[in-house]
Amino acid sequence: MNGTKAPIGPKIVRLLVLVAIGIGLAYLMGLLGWPKWIAIVVVLFVLVALSIGWPFYILYKSPSLSLVDRYLQQNAVKPIFGYSYAIAHGTEEDIIRNLDLLIEQFPQPEMQMVYKGNRAFFLKDGEALVAHAETLEPSEHRVYFLALGYIMQYQFEEAAPYEAKLTSPALLHMVRAVRALYEKDRDGYETSKQQIESTLVGLQKYNAYYGLERLELNKP
């Protein structure tokens, strides 16, 4: 040890900021002559709103990939965040390990549908992805996984009708980008990737952007 102080962690910084905000609000309301009980309620409400609202904004509304990345890095011990962080920074083994944990922890059908499909996608197993999709009830994700699965088997004509049925911009842009990669259509890929960057936000944007980057680095 060289005697230098360790840097203050991000969570401690956020706590100190919240405390400072709380003290500032309490002081301001004291100057305005507000009753103490009202001041306490207002301070608690603001602090709770900030504690919950800021992570919600980052994960579901922020257009900044770097902001989402920092949040995921700080919370990567949780499989639901570790999975996304591994897409950008981990190995394929890291991604599959986190997906396996999520599949084990979340037995709800809608979670199983998404995580098992994503598992086949990151294994680049188009046949398994189609087989998984065919077990699903009619849904946007069923159509999405069928389109991806056929594309990953180079069966572009089979994929086309499913691609045409997609209504979600996020899923449609992803399918088009993956198809462009498999067809070696660089311009089409860049166009779809730009659409993802401009239309998606938060964790959805993060997963799509880095998922495509990973697929691009390991070209089919």
Secondary structure, DSSP 4 states (H G I P E B T S, - for coil): --SPPPPPPHHHHHHHHHHHHHHHHHHHHHHTT--HHHHHHHHHHHHHHHHHHHHHHHHHT---HHHHHHHHHHTTTSHHHHHHHHHHHS-HHHHHHHHHHHHHH---HHHHHHHHHHHHHHTT-HHHHHHHHTTSPSSHHHHHHHHHHHHTTT-HHHHHHHHHH---HHHHHHHHHHHHHHTT-HHHHHHHHHHHHHH--HHHHHHHHHHHHHHHHT--
